[in-house]
Amino acid sequence: MSSFDYRLTDQDSPDDHCQLESLARNRVSNISFAVSSAGQVVILAIVVGILKALKADESVHKNTKAFSVFIAFTGGVWCSSLPFTILLSVY
């Protein structure tokens, strides 16, 4: 990852400040997107592991049970993100 090392002085124009702020916001957005994508890959890997462990492809009954476990797991992951979402909306 490249370092963000622009320095502004008092002689810089407001446009320079705007550009620097825009670059900083884009960097934060890109890092956030990368972390979110990595988290999604981990969650999907866990879901695939759950489905394989419950042998969802063997019968309709096992498929239904695996689907219920899948929904419970993803619902739990979603609920665990709510406090963070609420915290962000407050600040």
C-alpha positions as CSV (number, residue, x, y, z in Angstrom):
1,M,0.0,0.0,0.0
2,S,1.3,3.4,-0.9
3,S,1.8,6.0,1.8
4,F,-0.2,9.2,1.8
5,D,2.3,11.9,2.4
6,Y,1.2,15.2,1.0
7,R,2.1,18.3,3.0
8,L,0.2,21.5,2.8
9,T,1.5,24.9,3.9
10,D,-0.2,28.2,4.6
11,Q,0.8,29.3,1.1
12,D,-1.3,26.6,-0.6
13,S,-4.5,27.5,-2.2
14,P,-8.0,26.4,-1.1
15,D,-8.1,24.2,-4.2
16,D,-5.0,22.3,-3.0
17,H,-6.7,21.8,0.4
18,C,-9.9,20.5,-1.4
19,Q,-7.8,18.1,-3.5
20,L,-6.0,16.8,-0.5
21,E,-9.2,16.3,1.4
22,S,-10.7,14.5,-1.6
23,L,-7.7,12.2,-1.8
24,A,-7.8,11.4,1.9
25,R,-11.6,10.6,1.7
26,N,-11.0,8.3,-1.3
27,R,-8.2,6.5,0.5
28,V,-10.4,5.8,3.5
29,S,-13.2,4.7,1.2
30,N,-10.9,2.3,-0.6
31,I,-9.5,0.8,2.6
32,S,-13.1,0.4,3.9
33,F,-14.1,-1.4,0.7
34,A,-11.1,-3.7,0.8
35,V,-11.8,-4.7,4.5
36,S,-15.5,-5.2,3.8
37,S,-14.7,-7.4,0.8
38,A,-12.3,-9.5,2.8
39,G,-14.9,-10.0,5.5
40,Q,-17.4,-11.1,2.9
41,V,-15.0,-13.7,1.5
42,V,-14.4,-15.0,5.0
43,I,-18.2,-15.2,5.8
44,L,-18.8,-17.0,2.4
45,A,-16.1,-19.5,3.1
46,I,-17.6,-20.3,6.5
47,V,-21.1,-20.7,4.9
48,V,-19.6,-23.1,2.3
49,G,-18.0,-25.0,5.2
50,I,-21.3,-25.2,7.0
51,L,-23.1,-26.5,3.9
52,K,-20.5,-29.1,3.2
53,A,-20.4,-30.2,6.9
54,L,-24.1,-30.7,7.0
55,K,-24.0,-32.6,3.7
56,A,-26.7,-30.4,2.2
57,D,-26.6,-32.2,-1.2
58,E,-27.5,-35.7,0.1
59,S,-31.3,-35.3,0.7
60,V,-34.1,-32.8,0.8
61,H,-34.2,-33.1,4.6
62,K,-30.5,-32.3,5.0
63,N,-30.8,-29.5,2.5
64,T,-33.6,-27.9,4.5
65,K,-31.7,-28.3,7.7
66,A,-28.6,-26.8,6.2
67,F,-30.6,-23.9,4.8
68,S,-32.0,-23.2,8.3
69,V,-28.5,-23.2,9.8
70,F,-27.3,-21.0,6.9
71,I,-30.1,-18.5,7.6
72,A,-29.4,-18.5,11.3
73,F,-25.7,-18.0,10.8
74,T,-26.0,-15.1,8.3
75,G,-28.7,-13.5,10.5
76,G,-26.3,-13.7,13.5
77,V,-23.6,-12.1,11.4
78,W,-26.0,-9.4,10.3
79,C,-27.2,-8.7,13.9
80,S,-23.6,-8.6,15.2
81,S,-23.0,-5.7,12.8
82,L,-25.9,-3.6,14.1
83,P,-24.1,-2.0,17.1
84,F,-21.3,-0.8,14.8
85,T,-23.9,0.6,12.3
86,I,-25.7,2.4,15.1
87,L,-22.4,3.7,16.5
88,L,-21.5,5.1,13.1
89,S,-24.9,6.8,12.8
90,V,-24.5,8.5,16.2
91,Y,-21.1,9.9,15.4
